[in-house]
Every structure is written in C-alpha cells, then in structure tokens.
Amino acid sequence: METVTSPAATTESSAPKFAPCVSKKARIVGWIMTILPALMFLFSAVMKFSQNPEVQKGFEHVGWPANLAVRLGILELTCTIIYLFPRAAILGAILLTGYLGGAIATHVRIGEPVVTHIILGIVLWGGIFLRDPRLRALIPLRR
C-alpha cells in the first residue's frame, strides 16, 4: 500500500522545487552585501537621534525641518531591522527602497548627486538576491 504525504507534512527546510540552490560562497557574499547597507542605515539613524548640530545643518541644507530628524530616524531604524530578519528581508528591502526614493527625490530637488543612493539600493537588493533562493526564483537571471 502506498502512503501519501500531505502538503502540511512537508518541513519548512525543504526548499521548493522551483527555487534555485544558493552556493555557500554566494550566501556569504550576500550576507556581506546585506550587512554593509544595513550598517550605513543604522549609522544614519543613530545620527538622526543624536540631535548633533551638523545633522540639523544637513536637514536645513536639504530643506527639511530639523524636528523631523528623530521621526525619520525611527522610520529608518525600523525598516533596517525588518531588512535584517531573513524571513522579512524582502519586505525590509522594499521599505528601504521607498526610503531611498525619498532621499533621492530630496537630493535631486536641490541639485545634488544621487549615485551613492542608487549604488546603496543595488547593493541592498543584490545581497538578498545572492542569499535568498525565493528572490532568485522570482527574478531568474539567465546566461
């Protein structure tokens, strides 16, 4: 007699058949690429909490009221924490991409370069792409 395994009986550790495998090297590079932008976002959030006069000058320079620094720091910190949890990393990357979009718009408005923000976004998503088979399955790159 043949036994039938229900979908509920499968374990979470078994990867879906359509998800490509991730090599150990890609996973390590992916985590490095994940941690680097996270550190930059965390540093930026901490600076916003510091109420440093230089941060206030920076806010004035881009045309934002300095009293928004703490609120933006909370937003940035929250998005970054979500990004660092593997199960929620894609949601965190989406949220941080939105945050970067606001930063890019702010800098474009005052005529400043945005290359750093664009590179940060690429590294942000590249790190997840290298380490998460779900994203690789969603966005397959072909040779």
C-alpha positions in Angstrom: 0.0 0.0 0.0 1.4 3.4 -1.0 1.5 6.2 1.6 0.5 9.7 0.5 2.2 12.7 2.2 0.1 15.7 2.6 1.5 19.2 1.9 1.2 20.0 5.6 3.6 17.2 6.4 6.5 18.7 4.5 9.0 20.6 6.5 9.9 24.3 6.1 13.5 23.3 5.5 12.7 21.6 2.2 13.1 24.2 -0.5 10.5 24.5 -3.2 11.4 22.5 -6.3 11.4 25.7 -8.5 13.8 27.6 -6.2 17.4 27.6 -7.4 20.1 26.5 -5.0 22.4 29.1 -3.4 26.0 28.2 -3.0 27.9 28.8 0.2 30.1 31.4 -1.4 27.0 33.3 -2.8 25.4 33.1 0.6 28.4 34.6 2.3 28.8 37.4 -0.2 25.1 38.0 0.0 25.3 38.5 3.8 28.3 40.8 3.4 26.3 42.8 0.8 23.3 42.8 3.2 25.3 43.9 6.3 27.1 46.8 4.6 24.0 48.9 3.7 22.4 47.9 7.0 25.3 49.4 8.8 25.1 52.6 6.8 21.3 52.9 7.5 21.9 52.2 11.2 24.6 54.8 11.4 22.4 57.3 9.7 19.5 56.5 12.1 21.7 56.9 15.1 23.0 60.3 13.8 19.4 61.4 13.5 18.8 60.5 17.1 21.9 62.4 18.3 20.5 65.9 17.7 24.0 66.8 16.5 24.3 70.4 15.2 25.8 69.0 12.0 22.7 66.8 11.4 20.5 69.9 12.0 22.6 71.8 9.4 22.2 68.9 7.0 18.4 68.9 7.4 18.3 72.7 6.8 20.5 72.2 3.7 18.1 69.8 2.1 15.1 71.8 3.1 13.7 69.6 5.8 12.7 70.8 9.3 15.3 69.6 11.8 12.5 68.5 14.2 11.7 65.6 11.8 15.1 64.0 12.4 14.0 61.7 15.2 10.9 60.6 13.3 12.9 59.8 10.2 15.5 58.0 12.4 12.8 55.8 13.8 11.5 55.0 10.3 15.0 54.3 9.0 15.8 52.1 12.0 12.5 50.2 11.8 12.9 49.5 8.1 16.6 48.4 8.6 15.6 46.0 11.5 12.9 44.4 9.3 15.5 44.1 6.5 17.9 42.2 8.7 15.4 39.4 9.6 15.8 36.8 6.9 12.1 35.9 6.7 11.2 39.6 6.3 14.3 40.8 4.3 12.4 41.3 1.1 9.8 43.4 2.8 12.6 45.4 4.5 14.3 45.9 1.2 11.0 47.2 -0.3 10.6 49.6 2.6 14.3 50.8 2.4 13.9 51.2 -1.3 11.0 53.6 -0.6 13.1 55.4 1.9 15.9 55.7 -0.6 13.4 57.0 -3.1 12.6 59.9 -0.8 16.3 60.6 -0.2 16.9 60.6 -4.0 14.0 62.9 -4.6 15.2 65.3 -1.9 18.7 65.4 -3.4 17.6 65.7 -7.0 15.4 68.7 -5.9 18.4 70.6 -4.6 20.7 69.5 -7.5 23.0 67.1 -5.6 24.3 63.8 -7.0 22.4 60.6 -6.1 24.8 58.0 -7.3 25.6 56.9 -3.8 21.9 56.3 -3.1 21.5 54.3 -6.3 24.5 52.1 -5.5 23.2 51.6 -2.0 19.9 50.3 -3.4 21.7 48.0 -5.8 23.8 46.5 -3.0 20.7 46.2 -0.8 18.9 44.1 -3.3 22.0 42.3 -4.6 22.7 40.9 -1.1 19.2 39.4 -0.9 19.4 38.1 -4.4 22.6 36.3 -3.7 21.5 34.6 -0.5 17.7 34.1 -0.9 16.5 31.4 -3.4 13.0 32.8 -3.3 14.1 36.1 -4.9 16.2 34.1 -7.4 13.2 32.2 -8.4 11.2 35.4 -8.7 13.8 37.2 -10.8 15.8 34.5 -12.7 18.9 35.7 -14.5 19.9 33.6 -17.5 23.2 33.1 -19.1 
